[in-house]
Every structure is written in structure tokens, then in C-alpha cells.
Amino acid sequence: MRYFKNTSWLFGEKILRMAVGLFVGVWVARYLGPEQYGLLSYASSFVGLFTAVATLGLDGIVVRELVKDESRRDELIGTAFWLKLMGAIGVLIILAIAVNFTSNDHYTNMIVFIIASATIFQSFNVIDMYFQSKVLSKYVVYANIITLFMSSMVKIALILSNAPLIDFAWVILFDSFVLACGFIYFYIKNNSKFNIQNLTFKKETALSLLKDSWPLILSGMVVSVYMKIDQVMIKEMLSSTEVGYYSASIRLSEAWYGIGVIICNSLFPSIINAKKNSKKLYYERIQKIFVFLILIAYILSIFTYFLSDSIIIIFYGQEYINAASVLSIHIFSVIFVYLGVSSGRWLIAENKTIINLYRTMGGMIINIVLNYFLIERYGIVGAAYASLISYIYAYYIFDIFRIDTRIIFILKTKSLFLKGFK
């Protein structure tokens, strides 16, 4: 019941975020038009290729350690914060080098660096990890809702005042700052004995965290590449306008990815606790998560497939109708992304995070190769097929080829037929 209440808070916030985010996001897309919206999406995707360096793959690892030993709270949070901050600075340095290998003009690069600066404030997301470990996600929800409200008001004001494209990039940086302030406030409020001096960096703890998280760092970088590279390649091979069509469609499908992440993040402590008590209970809980997520994905995918044209016209208008064909294909990726997110928590629980690197690297390679051939021949529809095929391989087919992942392959297969654990 405790985990259900925690998940309810996150679901409520996610539904609100989807509703408000779609309303305001669609308004922004309509206001900017496919070309400028495509340029903003391209800049965000280009930054996204490198943001895994800032996260350092620490999220699940820190939650696991906090659940195991809460007495190390200040040590873990303090060390993780400084690691993430160093990672964010590393992202800016890498971007300063990477932009020299693109065809971007000065204006585009300005947008890229404004958006990238948001990673500095994302270092405070370590507080989110603490609330996850305590199953107190309502405070994370409070901070997110405040940020969502302020961000939405600013975006609406920019639209009404006919603001230029670059101002919408500044909003992304503003969002990260506000969210960081919210996390700090609720963390201090819920820790009466809080002392900032206790949040110190410990070299031994940092090395221990990085020892477990380095495969997740690499896999996170690989995931970022093969989730964002399509938009970067579309701009280089086609145009910013085509990126605008593609971004509009995948925004609607990727919006649902967060549901799977929320469920898994909230229930991850229950999986760790079940592993301590019973292997049978442990796999029962994993299977229940699989089945629940797949059921959601099936309903969503079938509904969207048959109504993709109407959905695009209702949300974005006739100007974006070229995005409908992409949406009808890309929406099926939700099924396999949910399998990937949930099985990723199993890999963390089993301390087999290196496998996550192998499967995502395979998916990335397949995605890049298919993008190269399919975008040239089929345009943005080819990019949608490339993404879907890569997800199917990485988050499902890959498990066939390893003995130590066969059990999770069997559970995934059963869940695709909506069957429970036995």
C-alpha cells in the first residue's frame, strides 16, 4: 500500500505534466512552426547526446545504497552531488569541442550551450534519489508541479509577446534552476537536523559508486545517442523542417516513456526488499511490473495507430500532418522501452549493469546504421522504423543470446502475452 500511494503521487504528477506539457508544448510548436521548432528540437537532441556524462549512471545505484543503509545518507548524497556537478562541467567542455564538427551556425550553437547549461542545476537531482529510497515521492511531485507551473506561465508569456526562438532555450535553463530550488527546499524541510557541512565529498565512496555505475555511464551515453541521433541525422541529411515534423510526432510517443520510469523508480525499493526475503516473491514482483507496463503500452499503441492523423491535426494542426505517419510507427516503441526500463532495474538488483551497456550498444549501432540507409530512402518514416527495430533488439531479442539473461527473456515473453509468473 505504501508503494501504491507513492506511485499514485507520481502518476498524478505525470498526468498533470502530460496534460499541461502537451497543451503548452503544442502551443509552442504551433507558434514556432516546423522549421524553428525543429531547430530547437535539434539543439536539445544534440545536447542530449552528451548529458549521460552529467548523470554518471548514479541514480539507481545511489537509491540502492540508501535503501541498504540509510545512515550513510549525507555521505552518499554529498558525494553523488559533487560527482554530478563535475560531470555537468565535463558536458560543457565536450560540447565546446563537438560543435566544431557540425555544420551549425553561431545562432544554433548559442541555443545549444544555453540548453546544455541546465545540466549544472540537474546535479541537485540527487535529492530525488533520497526521496525515492524513502518512498516519499510526493515531495518530488511538489517540486515538479511548481516548476511546471512557472515554466508554463513563462512560455505562454513568450508566445503572447512574440518572443524569438532563443528565449525558449532560456526557459529550459530556467526550469532546471527552479526545480533545483524546489528540491533543496523540500529536502531541508524534511530533515530537521540537516547540516550542509555533512554533505561532503568522500573519495572512497565516489570510487565505490563509480565502480558500480561506470557501465551505466557508458550505457547511458549509448542510450542518449540512439534516442537522439535520429534528429541530429535528420537535420544533417534532410532539414530542420523535417526535424520539426519528426520531433512533433515522437514528443507524443516519448511522453509516455516517463510512465514506465515512474512505476519502476517507485517500485524499485520493493524489488530490492523482496530479493532479501524470497526469490519467488522477487520474480513475482518483477513479472507483475512487466505485465502491468505491457498492458498500458498495448492500449496506448493500438489507440494511437488508428487515430494518428486525427491526433496530429488536433494537437499540432494541418501544418504538421507529415508527422502522423511517424507517430503511427514510433508509438509501438513504448512496448519495448517499458521492457527495457523495467528489466534495467533487474540488472541493477542483480549487479549486472554491464549487460545494460552491451544491449544498448547493440541497439545504438543498429539504429545508426538503419538511420543512415532508411532516412535517405524513406525520410523521417525511415527514422521511425530504425528506432523501433533498435528498441526491439536491445530490450527484447538481445536477452536470447546470453545464458544469464534467459530467465528475464522468458519473463518478457510471457508478459508480451500478458501471462504472470509461475
Secondary structure in CASP SS format (residue, H / E / C, confidence):
PFRMAT SS
TARGET T0000
AUTHOR 0000-0000-0000
METHOD secondary structure of the structure
MODEL  1
M C 1.00
R H 1.00
Y H 1.00
F H 1.00
K H 1.00
N H 1.00
T H 1.00
S H 1.00
W H 1.00
L H 1.00
F H 1.00
G H 1.00
E H 1.00
K H 1.00
I H 1.00
L H 1.00
R H 1.00
M H 1.00
A H 1.00
V H 1.00
G H 1.00
L H 1.00
F H 1.00
V H 1.00
G H 1.00
V H 1.00
W H 1.00
V H 1.00
A H 1.00
R H 1.00
Y H 1.00
L H 1.00
G H 1.00
P H 1.00
E H 1.00
Q H 1.00
Y H 1.00
G H 1.00
L H 1.00
L H 1.00
S H 1.00
Y H 1.00
A H 1.00
S H 1.00
S H 1.00
F H 1.00
V H 1.00
G H 1.00
L C 1.00
F C 1.00
T C 1.00
A H 1.00
V H 1.00
A H 1.00
T H 1.00
L C 1.00
G C 1.00
L C 1.00
D H 1.00
G H 1.00
I H 1.00
V H 1.00
V H 1.00
R H 1.00
E H 1.00
L H 1.00
V H 1.00
K H 1.00
D C 1.00
E H 1.00
S H 1.00
R H 1.00
R H 1.00
D H 1.00
E H 1.00
L H 1.00
I H 1.00
G H 1.00
T H 1.00
A H 1.00
F H 1.00
W H 1.00
L H 1.00
K H 1.00
L H 1.00
M H 1.00
G H 1.00
A H 1.00
I H 1.00
G H 1.00
V H 1.00
L H 1.00
I H 1.00
I H 1.00
L H 1.00
A H 1.00
I H 1.00
A H 1.00
V H 1.00
N H 1.00
F H 1.00
T C 1.00
S C 1.00
N C 1.00
D C 1.00
H H 1.00
Y H 1.00
T H 1.00
N H 1.00
M H 1.00
I H 1.00
V H 1.00
F H 1.00
I H 1.00
I H 1.00
A H 1.00
S C 1.00
A H 1.00
T H 1.00
I H 1.00
F H 1.00
Q H 1.00
S H 1.00
F H 1.00
N H 1.00
V H 1.00
I H 1.00
D H 1.00
M H 1.00
Y H 1.00
F H 1.00
Q H 1.00
S H 1.00
K C 1.00
V C 1.00
L C 1.00
S C 1.00
K H 1.00
Y H 1.00
V H 1.00
V H 1.00
Y H 1.00
A H 1.00
N H 1.00
I H 1.00
I H 1.00
T H 1.00
L H 1.00
F H 1.00
M H 1.00
S H 1.00
S H 1.00
M H 1.00
V H 1.00
K H 1.00
I H 1.00
A H 1.00
L H 1.00
I H 1.00
L H 1.00
S C 1.00
N C 1.00
A C 1.00
P C 1.00
L H 1.00
I H 1.00
D H 1.00
F H 1.00
A H 1.00
W H 1.00
V H 1.00
I H 1.00
L H 1.00
F H 1.00
D H 1.00
S H 1.00
F H 1.00
V H 1.00
L H 1.00
A H 1.00
C H 1.00
G H 1.00
F H 1.00
I H 1.00
Y H 1.00
F H 1.00
Y H 1.00
I H 1.00
K H 1.00
N C 1.00
N C 1.00
S C 1.00
K C 1.00
F C 1.00
N C 1.00
I H 1.00
Q H 1.00
N H 1.00
L C 1.00
T C 1.00
F C 1.00
K C 1.00
K H 1.00
E H 1.00
T H 1.00
A H 1.00
L H 1.00
S H 1.00
L H 1.00
L H 1.00
K H 1.00
D H 1.00
S H 1.00
W H 1.00
P H 1.00
L H 1.00
I H 1.00
L H 1.00
S H 1.00
G H 1.00
M H 1.00
V H 1.00
V H 1.00
S H 1.00
V H 1.00
Y H 1.00
M H 1.00
K H 1.00
I H 1.00
D H 1.00
Q H 1.00
V H 1.00
M H 1.00
I H 1.00
K H 1.00
E H 1.00
M H 1.00
L C 1.00
S C 1.00
S H 1.00
T H 1.00
E H 1.00
V H 1.00
G H 1.00
Y H 1.00
Y H 1.00
S H 1.00
A H 1.00
S H 1.00
I H 1.00
R H 1.00
L H 1.00
S H 1.00
E H 1.00
A C 1.00
W C 1.00
Y H 1.00
G H 1.00
I H 1.00
G H 1.00
V H 1.00
I H 1.00
I H 1.00
C H 1.00
N H 1.00
S H 1.00
L H 1.00
F H 1.00
P H 1.00
S H 1.00
I H 1.00
I H 1.00
N H 1.00
A H 1.00
K H 1.00
K H 1.00
N H 1.00
S C 1.00
K H 1.00
K H 1.00
L H 1.00
Y H 1.00
Y H 1.00
E H 1.00
R H 1.00
I H 1.00
Q H 1.00
K H 1.00
I H 1.00
F H 1.00
V H 1.00
F H 1.00
L H 1.00
I H 1.00
L H 1.00
I H 1.00
A H 1.00
Y H 1.00
I H 1.00
L H 1.00
S H 1.00
I H 1.00
F H 1.00
T H 1.00
Y H 1.00
F H 1.00
L H 1.00
S H 1.00
D H 1.00
S H 1.00
I H 1.00
I H 1.00
I H 1.00
I H 1.00
F H 1.00
Y H 1.00
G C 1.00
Q H 1.00
E H 1.00
Y H 1.00
I H 1.00
N H 1.00
A H 1.00
A H 1.00
S H 1.00
V H 1.00
L H 1.00
S H 1.00
I H 1.00
H H 1.00
I C 1.00
F C 1.00
S H 1.00
V H 1.00
I H 1.00
F H 1.00
V H 1.00
Y H 1.00
L H 1.00
G H 1.00
V H 1.00
S H 1.00
S H 1.00
G H 1.00
R H 1.00
W H 1.00
L H 1.00
I H 1.00
A H 1.00
E C 1.00
N C 1.00
K C 1.00
T H 1.00
I H 1.00
I H 1.00
N H 1.00
L H 1.00
Y H 1.00
R H 1.00
T H 1.00
M H 1.00
G H 1.00
G H 1.00
M H 1.00
I H 1.00
I H 1.00
N H 1.00
I H 1.00
V H 1.00
L H 1.00
N H 1.00
Y H 1.00
F H 1.00
L H 1.00
I H 1.00
E H 1.00
R H 1.00
Y H 1.00
G C 1.00
I H 1.00
V H 1.00
G H 1.00
A H 1.00
A H 1.00
Y H 1.00
A H 1.00
S H 1.00
L H 1.00
I H 1.00
S H 1.00
Y H 1.00
I H 1.00
Y H 1.00
A H 1.00
Y H 1.00
Y C 1.00
I H 1.00
F H 1.00
D H 1.00
I H 1.00
F H 1.00
R C 1.00
I H 1.00
D H 1.00
T H 1.00
R H 1.00
I H 1.00
I H 1.00
F H 1.00
I H 1.00
L H 1.00
K H 1.00
T H 1.00
K H 1.00
S H 1.00
L H 1.00
F C 1.00
L C 1.00
K C 1.00
G C 1.00
F C 1.00
K C 1.00
END
